[in-house]
Amino acid sequence: MNQKSKTKARPGKAAAMPSDTVRLNERWTVLGVCIFLTAIVWVVFGQTLHHVFVNFDDDHYIYENPVVQKGLTLEGFRWALTYGEIGHWHPLTWLTHMLDCQLYGLNAGGHHFTNVLLHTAAVILFFLVLRRMTGLLWRSAFVAALFAIHPLRVESVAWIAERKDVLSAVFFMLTLGAYVSYVRQPPSKIRYGVVVLLHALGLLSKNMLVTLPFVLLLLDYWPLNRLSGFTPPKFCFG
């Protein structure tokens, strides 16, 4: 009996091995895709590290802004929470500019480095979130690569004053990832609170993220399939 049970157990172990191998290979593939995405971002946008400030908004945001140039200070924190004369209220974005001035001074290359770093993070997060939502690795990789080097991203990454765009993109992707975790796991106030917190940080980076809840509703329809029983209303025109 013992020998039979041993012989029966062997096929089970052998059957488990391929799935473990596939899972391990997929992890290495995901890591490879992340490295590739990082590489193409830095090949395209790494050259901005040698660029200088421009005289369009960079002056108001950084090199002619005495509050920002002082770095992170209590005065600067209060100013960031109340200032909105340039047209946007984005205190978290102001704080990142202050941190850059504290780290790099008025070396434009350092400010560009932060922009490229934030864009890299957003691209990788986008790929990971897409893969998790859809289960489609290579299609998610293609979409993330398109987002990484699309011409519409050039202004946001290469222009220091557009820090608000790349910073809010990071929180946009983090909010999507947190929402997927909230939806696909048992209901939790903590996970829901994480979604709200990340969205709030995104709003503190750029007020355009006020549209994000509508994106989450679209994701509920596909690929999260939370509205599978939803029937669109029929309108009659006559």
Secondary structure, 3 states (H helix, E strand, C coil): CHHHHHHHHHHHHHHHHHHHHHHHHHHHHHHHHHHHHHHHHHHHHHHHHHCCCCCCCHHHHHHCCHHHHCCCCHHHHHHHHHCCCCCCCCHHHHHHHHHHHHHHCCCHHHHHHHHHHHHHHHHHHHHHHHHHHHCCHHHHHHHHHHHHHCHHHHHHHHCHHHHHHHHHHHHHHHHHHHHHHHHHCCCCHHHHHHHHHHHHHHHHHCHHHHHHHHHHHHHHHCCCCCCCCCCCCCCCCC
